């Protein structure tokens, strides 16, 4: 679980942001846990987290880049692949998590709404060198993914697990948090 972002657009720490009476991070953590995955949270020192029942792996404080959390997780996981999942994805489902976790391809990334979503993706340890090089060059995560042999899971396949826009909805702003509250209440 990636929780090392600065949450500048939300204006408060994302992991602890209240959604439906629970911290935002609890929703994707539950999906990962229910899928049977060994779950950890990767965060920067000082990240405000609610009380969690999973290990916390600290990532370097700098740079502020999503690849920091992914490369930290890959380094700590050793020979095991990593299913990265942003703490701001409250509607990712257990069946979708299981599908991505069991797919034996070095990089598995969903595409919905015309763009890829690399903060919910399966990364193989073989990618660690390429991802570390991209981080050192300060390349964007989107452009980095475009250079790798990614298995792209398209909307049609994602739809087997629910509405792709809902599954991959992420909370970045106060408006997104309000929208997520509405989505919890119903369609």
Secondary structure, DSSP 8 states (H G I E B T S, - for coil): -B-----TTTTS-TTT-EETTEEHHHHHHHHHHHTT---EEEEETT------SSEEEEE-S-S--HHHHHHHHHHHHTTS-EEEEBTT-TT--HHHHHHHHH--SSEEEEEETTEEEEEEEEE-GGGHHHHHHHHHTT--HHHHHHTS--EEE-HHHHGGGS-HHHHT----SHHHHHHHHHHHH--
